[in-house]
Amino acid sequence: LQELSQHFLSSDLNGKYLVSQDKFCQCIQKLGITNSIISEKDMQSLYKKYSTDEHKLDYRDFITKLKDFSFKPESVYKDSEPEREAKRQEEKTLQRQIKEMLFQEQEEKLHVDDCLKVPVNKIEKIFLNAQKVKRAIQRY
């Protein structure tokens, strides 16, 4: 924070404790934080959140809020055990419904040919294939 304060002071030419968005981003980048940790979009959202108006950010207020900040994992990871269990139950219910739907679709896919409209050679072929399956089943 001390280093960030120094970067803000050096970029504040008129001494009003205000910096523009470009200067704000430059000061944070001078800290050597990689883009994988804080991206341009993150810096812009920080600037919008803590800026006093569209064009200026009071960096003293920003530094004070950074000092007072404390990370609370429970505020980020809000999933408690009952909520996780409820999600699991919901997923099981959805999976069961999907299986039932698939099973119903398989049952509905019964294909029936009218023997008066199908050529005789096709009926004979179906009969011979059925006999092969019957013999294969009888072997086991």
Order of alpha helices (4+ residues) and beta strands (2+ residues): alpha-beta-alpha-alpha-beta-alpha-alpha-alpha-alpha
